[in-house]
């Protein structure tokens, strides 16, 4: 793996899992805001090649966490009691 990049396979697993939890509409918005809009139509390929920068996947995960909380329950962490 190149420095600073996730493999396509690992990025695909993260993106697909998050879509299952938060739904397609919120997922598309999170992709766009993180600079990953190129994956709205097709996820990264299932191969071990480097492909997604850590900064991109980190921004995506941070957006999801801020919007939906750590479990993806639909409320931001600050709103949880």
C-alpha positions in Angstrom: 0.0 0.0 0.0 1.3 3.4 -0.9 1.8 5.9 2.0 -1.3 7.9 2.6 -3.8 5.7 0.8 -6.2 2.9 1.7 -6.6 -0.1 -0.6 -9.6 0.0 -2.8 -11.0 -3.1 -1.1 -10.8 -1.6 2.4 -12.3 1.7 1.2 -15.1 -0.2 -0.5 -15.9 -2.0 2.7 -16.1 1.2 4.7 -18.3 3.0 2.2 -20.7 0.1 1.7 -21.1 -0.5 5.4 -21.8 3.2 6.1 -24.4 3.3 3.3 -26.2 0.3 4.9 -26.4 2.2 8.2 -27.3 5.7 7.2 -29.1 5.2 3.9 -28.4 6.2 0.4 -29.4 9.9 0.5 -27.3 10.8 3.6 -24.5 8.6 2.3 -24.4 10.5 -1.1 -24.3 13.8 0.8 -21.4 12.6 3.0 -19.5 11.4 0.0 -19.9 14.8 -1.7 -18.9 16.7 1.3 -15.8 14.6 1.8 -14.6 14.9 -1.8 -15.6 11.3 -2.6 -18.5 12.0 -4.9 -16.9 10.0 -7.6 -18.1 6.9 -5.7 -21.8 7.7 -5.8 -22.4 5.6 -8.9 -19.8 2.9 -8.3 -17.8 1.9 -5.3 -14.0 1.4 -5.6 -13.1 -1.9 -7.1 -12.5 -4.9 -4.9 -8.8 -5.1 -5.4 -5.7 -4.5 -3.2 -4.5 -1.5 -5.1 -4.1 1.8 -3.3 -6.9 4.2 -4.3 -8.5 6.4 -1.6 -6.5 8.9 0.3 -6.6 8.8 4.1 -7.7 12.4 4.2 -10.7 11.6 2.0 -11.9 8.6 4.0 -11.2 10.4 7.3 -13.3 13.4 6.2 -16.1 11.1 5.2 -16.1 9.2 8.5 -15.9 12.5 10.5 -18.9 13.9 8.6 -20.9 10.8 9.3 -19.9 10.7 13.0 -20.8 14.4 13.5 -24.1 14.0 11.8 -25.2 10.6 13.0 -23.3 9.9 16.2 -20.9 7.1 16.8 -23.5 4.4 16.1 -25.1 6.1 13.1 -28.4 6.5 15.0 -29.4 9.8 13.3 -28.4 12.2 16.0 -25.1 14.1 16.4 -22.9 13.0 19.4 -23.6 16.3 21.2 -27.4 15.6 21.1 -27.0 12.2 22.9 -27.8 12.1 26.6 
